[in-house]
Amino acid sequence: MPLAERWALDRLRRLGIVDNRLTHTVPEVLFIHRHDRTAAPVAAALLAAYTRGRVNVASAGQAPAHGVDAMAVRVMAGSTRVRPLPSR
């Protein structure tokens, strides 16, 4: 799904929840990091891949940078499988 379409659908869904026309259908997780450039987007991408739509995931920052760090993009592009951490 194109990014613009995903953002539009997400925005419409959130407006429906705020206006009490829709209910929360799945849990929501927001990862926050100061610049929303590396840690939060990577964490959000990993959780989104692991949960496969069972959780709505987003990332945000107090002072967002312009775009995601190039190294984070390369790391995520090289990650073909997402596996849960082993239990202790």
C-alpha positions as CSV (number, residue, x, y, z in Angstrom):
1,M,0.0,0.0,0.0
2,P,1.5,3.4,-0.9
3,L,2.6,5.5,2.0
4,A,0.2,8.4,1.2
5,E,-2.7,6.0,1.1
6,R,-1.7,4.4,4.4
7,W,-1.4,7.8,6.1
8,A,-4.8,8.9,4.7
9,L,-6.5,5.7,5.9
10,D,-4.9,6.0,9.3
11,R,-5.9,9.6,9.7
12,L,-9.5,8.9,8.7
13,R,-9.6,6.0,11.2
14,R,-8.3,8.2,14.0
15,L,-10.8,10.9,13.2
16,G,-13.6,8.3,13.4
17,I,-12.3,7.2,16.8
18,V,-12.1,10.8,18.1
19,D,-15.7,11.5,16.9
20,N,-16.9,8.3,18.6
21,R,-18.0,6.8,15.2
22,L,-15.4,4.0,15.4
23,T,-14.0,1.9,18.2
24,H,-10.4,0.8,18.7
25,T,-10.2,-2.6,17.0
26,V,-6.6,-3.4,17.7
27,P,-4.1,-2.2,20.3
28,E,-2.0,0.9,19.5
29,V,1.7,1.4,20.2
30,L,3.6,4.7,19.8
31,F,7.4,4.7,20.0
32,I,8.8,8.1,20.9
33,H,12.4,9.2,20.5
34,R,13.7,12.7,20.6
35,H,14.4,13.1,16.9
36,D,12.4,10.2,15.5
37,R,15.2,9.4,13.2
38,T,16.7,6.0,14.2
39,A,15.5,4.1,17.3
40,A,11.7,4.8,17.2
41,P,11.2,4.1,13.4
42,V,13.2,0.9,13.7
43,A,11.3,-0.3,16.7
44,A,8.0,0.6,15.0
45,A,9.0,-1.2,11.8
46,L,10.1,-4.3,13.8
47,L,6.9,-4.5,15.8
48,A,4.7,-3.9,12.8
49,A,6.5,-6.7,10.9
50,Y,6.3,-9.0,13.9
51,T,2.6,-8.4,14.7
52,R,1.4,-8.4,11.0
53,G,-1.4,-6.0,11.5
54,R,-2.6,-7.1,14.9
55,V,-1.2,-3.9,16.4
56,N,-1.3,-0.3,15.0
57,V,2.3,1.0,15.3
58,A,3.6,4.5,14.9
59,S,6.7,6.5,15.8
60,A,7.1,10.2,16.8
61,G,9.6,12.6,18.1
62,Q,9.7,15.8,20.2
63,A,11.9,17.5,17.6
64,P,11.6,15.4,14.5
65,A,14.5,15.2,12.1
66,H,14.1,15.3,8.3
67,G,13.7,11.7,7.3
68,V,15.0,8.4,8.8
69,D,18.7,7.8,9.3
70,A,20.2,6.1,6.2
71,M,21.9,3.4,8.4
72,A,18.6,2.5,9.9
73,V,17.0,2.1,6.5
74,R,19.9,-0.2,5.4
75,V,19.6,-2.3,8.5
76,M,15.8,-2.6,8.1
77,A,16.2,-3.4,4.3
78,G,18.6,-6.2,5.2
79,S,16.2,-7.7,7.8
80,T,14.3,-10.3,5.9
81,R,12.8,-12.1,8.9
82,V,11.6,-10.8,12.3
83,R,11.9,-13.3,15.1
84,P,10.9,-12.9,18.7
85,L,13.6,-12.7,21.3
86,P,14.3,-16.1,23.1
87,S,12.7,-16.4,26.5
88,R,15.0,-16.6,29.4
